[in-house]
Amino acid sequence: MSFRYLDDIATADIAFLAQGPSLETLFQSAAEATVLVMVDNLKSIQPRCQRTVGFQADDVESLLFNFLQEIIYYKDAEQLLLVPDAIMIQTCPGGYDLKSVLRGEGIEPRRHHLIVDIKAVTMHLFRVTPNAQGWEALVVLDI
Amino acid sequence: MPLPRDIKRVAPAVWELSQDHSPGMNVPARIYATEALLRNMEAVVFDQVANVAKLPGIQKYAFCMPDGHWGYGFPIGGVAAMRPDDGVISPGGIGFDINCGMRLVKTNLTYEDVQPRLKALVDRLFQRVPSGVGGASDLDVSKKEFRRLVEQGASWCVARGWGWPDDLDKTEESGCLRGADSGDVSDKAVSRGYQQVGTLGSGNHYLEIQVLKPENIFCKEYADALGLNIPHQVVVMFHCGSRGFGHQVATDYLQIFLKVMKSKYGLDVIDRELSCAPFRSQEGQAYFSAMKCAVNMAFANRQVILHRIREVFSEVFQKKAEDLGMQQIYDVAHNIAKLETHPVDGRDQELLVHRKGSTRAFGPGRAGLPDVYRKIGQPVIIGGSMETGSYLLTGVEGSAETFCSTAHGSGRTMSRHKARGLFQGRALLEQMRVKGIYVNTSSLQGLAEEAGAAYKNIDDVTDATEMAGISKRVARFIPVGNIKG
């Protein structure tokens, strides 16, 4: 995983910068950064169930935005902590196509060291940009 | 922090950025703060309030309250009133946690009565009011029934015995914004919210048992009128909103507005979080309706929590809640947009008032206030950090200049990540115990992020609202028991 949380952005909330040599690794890092806002150790999440997500978006920013929103959605709708096990991103006529298998388990406060709930991914300063090493994303999460 | 060079003081606690501050401002911006609070605001707050001033249809000023800090699109503490006919509605002017708000209930107990049972009370409240990451309710509400709930608000709960009719009278908009059509909310939003009725959430959401010491009453006459008339009286205050449901409504419509804003309506904004649509447009009206559903969900959420609080007090003290004097003092939103009538240049006009991290503060005599508060003005509940204290204020006539808006809390000064590095949850728990505050939390790390030092001084914030003439201090409560999500 390759990300760091940023102290000087969005005082009341949490911002991070994620990187990856490919879009898939970038999305993996961003997803892990998101889950680690809610729980302090990814290893505490056992792969007991899975959810498959798949959608298309016009651009890579919308693709990442929707992907992270899926993780937040399952946390509320099914009380699941999920991390991507596999991510596949391809270009398609309308833009980009993402398929991912998310694995994890139901929230168990006694076993998962929970930190804070995420309300939403914001569009504030949100960006996904190519850089010399591959890709980089700046994400601010509303807490 | 350095201030913008062109900021001008126009009153002891009011500062102005003229329309020349930044190209495209339709009105000037006004920031309500003491000089010390102003200097502590992040530079981005001034940019954000100036950006708000550029929105179509904005009237008089873009405002920022004394607890203002870095938000998205709007600053937290932002207020903007738009003409409905040619103005816009912006989810960024309301926030993701639609109708995040405060509720305050009194008791006829004193600290002496409560202190021996404080731990039992807090621990039982912690069990009965689910909190923390993904916290789900023990209430069995189907998705179909939830759609009815979001159209009816707190009255849905009272009809089922989860509250008293008087609670509705003492809730902003009587706990239900009319015109909420659940057909305007996505299935995804319903799925995120239907299991969360009666839950606290996490972050800065909390439920506190507080004490009113006689020396913390600023206006005895008003305190009496609010039912605060026992020395060392115990009250319960809590802060939460519309949970995953409201967050999804905001997310859904932010995306819809981003798609149509420029292509369909020719609107261009400097920050995507300021995405908006003409209020009278199909998208604007659909969002307004969906937002009302989220507002109603939050009123219902706080109504169920109040019911749980009454049950727990009743169980611990073996008395009926009625016999414990557990009347609600008030419930007020601080993330909302509403159609309200306000004078503009001497003429009453209907305006769409956005308040994001700002509380409505109707002065005495305003329609919409329950009879008992008609003389003193609307109660305003200002939550402080968990270590310091909270305030009860009332609206005053002077708040007309901010479209009857005031502060909402103490406002953060330190990022969560930084606070987590500086404070330790367990040590904080112990420090608070020594101070006489018993805490039960779902997360020690989450607790560290909420340390008092991460927030502005609540006394300075409420002082500034009084200095600026937009509200009046009535009482200050100190925490003795805290549930932190």
Contacts between the chains, C-beta under 8 A, distances in Angstrom:
chain1	res1	chain2	res2	distance
A	5	B	417	4.6
A	6	B	417	7.5
A	7	B	415	4.9
A	7	B	417	5.4
A	7	B	418	4.8
A	8	B	415	7.0
A	9	B	70	7.9
A	9	B	415	7.6
A	10	B	70	5.7
A	10	B	72	7.3
A	10	B	415	7.4
A	11	B	42	6.6
A	11	B	69	5.3
A	11	B	70	4.8
A	11	B	412	4.7
A	11	B	413	6.9
A	11	B	414	7.0
A	11	B	415	5.4
A	12	B	69	6.5
A	12	B	70	7.1
A	12	B	71	7.7
A	12	B	76	6.4
A	12	B	204	7.4
A	12	B	412	4.6
A	12	B	416	7.4
A	13	B	416	7.0
A	14	B	415	7.7
A	14	B	416	5.6
A	14	B	417	6.2
A	38	B	133	4.9
A	38	B	134	8.0
A	39	B	133	7.2
A	40	B	445	6.3
A	69	B	251	6.4
A	72	B	244	8.0
A	72	B	247	7.8
A	73	B	188	6.4
A	73	B	191	7.5
A	73	B	192	6.2
A	73	B	244	8.0
A	73	B	248	7.4
A	75	B	133	6.8
A	75	B	134	4.7
A	76	B	134	6.0
A	76	B	191	7.9
A	76	B	192	4.1
A	76	B	193	7.4
A	76	B	196	6.9
A	76	B	243	7.4
A	76	B	244	3.4
A	76	B	247	7.9
A	77	B	188	7.7
A	77	B	191	4.2
A	77	B	192	5.2
A	77	B	195	7.9
A	77	B	244	7.3
A	79	B	134	4.5
A	79	B	136	5.6
A	79	B	195	7.9
A	80	B	134	7.9
A	81	B	134	7.9
A	107	B	133	6.2
A	107	B	134	4.8
A	109	B	132	6.4
A	109	B	133	8.0
A	109	B	442	6.0
A	113	B	443	7.5
A	113	B	445	7.2
A	114	B	132	5.5
A	114	B	133	4.4
A	114	B	202	8.0
A	114	B	442	6.0
A	114	B	443	5.0
A	114	B	446	7.3
A	115	B	133	7.3
A	115	B	443	5.3
A	115	B	445	4.5
A	115	B	446	5.2
A	115	B	449	7.9
A	116	B	133	7.0
A	116	B	202	5.0
A	116	B	203	5.4
A	116	B	416	7.2
A	116	B	443	6.6
A	116	B	445	7.6
A	116	B	446	4.5
A	116	B	449	6.4
A	117	B	132	6.9
A	117	B	133	4.8
A	117	B	134	6.9
A	117	B	135	7.7
A	117	B	201	5.8
A	117	B	202	4.1
A	117	B	203	6.3
A	117	B	485	7.1
A	119	B	96	4.8
A	119	B	97	5.8
A	119	B	203	7.7
A	119	B	244	7.9
A	119	B	247	4.3
A	120	B	96	4.4
A	120	B	247	4.8
A	120	B	250	6.5
A	120	B	251	5.1
A	121	B	251	7.5
A	122	B	72	4.9
A	122	B	96	7.4
A	122	B	273	6.2
A	123	B	72	7.3
A	123	B	254	6.5
A	123	B	258	7.3
A	123	B	272	3.9
A	123	B	273	5.2
A	123	B	275	7.4
A	124	B	72	3.6
A	124	B	73	7.2
A	124	B	271	7.0
A	124	B	272	7.5
A	124	B	273	4.8
A	126	B	272	7.2
A	140	B	72	7.0
A	142	B	72	7.4
A	142	B	95	7.9
A	142	B	96	4.7
A	142	B	97	7.6
A	142	B	247	7.4
A	143	B	202	8.0
A	143	B	203	4.5
A	143	B	204	7.9
A	143	B	416	6.4
